[in-house]
Structures are given as C-alpha cells and as structure tokens.
Amino acid sequence: MIVASKSLAKRILAALDAFDAADGPIGRLDAARRLREAADELEAAQVEAARKAGATWIEIGACYGLTKQGAQQRFRPRQPDETSRR
C-alpha cells in the first residue's frame, strides 16, 4: 500500500506542477481534474489501508463528520451487480 501511495503522491505533485505551468484556463482545468482523480485514488487507498489495519467505520466516519453508515456508503467498494443497476 505504501508503494501505491508514493505513486499517487507523485501524480498529485505532477498535477500541481502542471497547474502552476498551465498557460490558460483549460490547462489549469485539466491539471485540476488530474489532481482530483489522484487524490480520490489516494483517499480510497488510505481508507482501505485503515480498514485492513483494523480501523472501524465509526473511526473513518469521524474523520469526515459522517456516521458509520455514511462512511460505509461513501467508501465501501460497490459490488459488480450494484454498479450495473445504476
């Protein structure tokens, strides 16, 4: 999990550099999109790591001001048949 986090951190830094170097609104928008995508992946990886380390959904929810159920709904991976119904 640490290797994945380092890779995602590098993507975040690259997106920040691209944002700083962008010469127009579309370039900054693209960099912001890449930053959000990498940050979302990093967050999901850290939730998974916390769960594997024994963190409860209550503890994870507390980090976000969510209930246990709110944290589960936000971060629990969807089952394949759940996504196909949406």
N, C-alpha and C positions, 0 to 999 in steps of 0.2 A: 504494500500500500504506500510506503514511503517513496518508492520509485515513481509510482503514478503521480503522487503529489508533487514531486520535483518536476516531472514533465509538464504537469498542468501549471505549476508556478512559472516555468519558462514560457509557456504560451501566454500567460497573463502578462508577464513582463514584455514579451514581444508585442502584444496588442497595445500595451501602454506606450511603448516606443513608437509604434505605428500611429497611434493617436497624436502624439507630440509632433511627428514628422508629417502628418497629413496636411495637404495644402488646400483643402476645401471641405465643405460640409459632408459630401458623400464619402470621402476618405475617412473623416472622423466618425461618421456613422458606421462604416464597415468595421473600423477598429473597435468601436464600442460594442458592436454585435459580437465580434470575436472575443472580446473581454468578457461579456456576459455569458457566452457559451462555455468558456473555460472556467469561469467562476462557478457556474452551475454544476459542472462536472466535478470540480474540486469540492464543492459543498456536499454533493451526493457521495463522493468517495469518503469524506470525513464522517458523514452520518453512518455509512456502512462500517467504517473502522470503529466508530464509537460503539455501535451495536455489537460488533464482534468482540470488543473489549469489555462488554458487559453493561454498557450504559442502557438505562431504561428509556422507554418512550416518554415517560414523565420528565426525565432529565433533559432529553433532547428538546422536548416541547418547551421547557423552561427557558432554553437559550433563545427561543423565538417568541416567547409570550403566547405560546399555544398550549392547549390541553394535550393530554396523551393522545386522544383521538385525532386532534388536529395535526399533530406531528406525524401520526401514522398515515393519515390521508395525504399529507404533503410529501412524505419521503419514502413510504413503503413502496417497493417496486410493484408495478402492476403486473398481473398475470396476463399471459398472452391473449386469453379469450376475453379479458376485460377491455383491452385496447381495441379489439376488433369490433366490439359492440358500440363503440363511441364514434 
